[in-house]
Amino acid sequence: MSNIIYTIGHSTILVEELFDLLKQYNITTLADIRSVPYSQFASQFNREPMEQLCHRNGINYLFLGDSLGGKPGISSVGNNGSKMDYDYISQQNYYLLGIDKLLSLIGNYRICLMCSEGLPDKCHRNLLVSKTLEKEGISVLHILPDGKTINSSELNLIKNKGQLVLF
């Protein structure tokens, strides 16, 4: 396999569309990095149904929300008001163990990190996890709702210019 990890946000797309996108990029392992893998509005993406759907589609399901989630269930996560302190989180042992788990799998699997945010620009998969992976020499490609991909460098360049129009 390669040193590329993909990310995707399920948002409110149809579950079939999500799996079509995963298959389009030959994903073999879906790593769920939602801190809370449940939704009132999109229950088809709840943890248990996703595990079953992955199995039916020949994709491994791996829950890493406890280590790589954007809002870890720990009282001292460095939450400054409403904004998470991702620098603080990136130094925590539980987070580093989650990164190590991904790094141990990348040689054997084509991995896609999943969160609920449709667009990656304001999601922890870009603001936290991608930054760490890139420091480790891993390329990160974000799968957008329209099926195109954008790497983190391009995404941040567009975002910093205030031109984030992805569709």
Secondary structure, DSSP 8 states (H G I E B T S, - for coil): --SEEEEEE-TTS-HHHHHHHHHHTT--EEEE--SS---SS-GGGSHHHHHHHHHHTT-EEEE-HHHH-SS-S-TTS-EETTEE-HHHHTTSHHHHHHHHHHHHHTTT--EEEEES-SSGGGSHIIIIIIHHHHHTT-EEEEE-TTS-EEEHHHHHHHHHTT-----
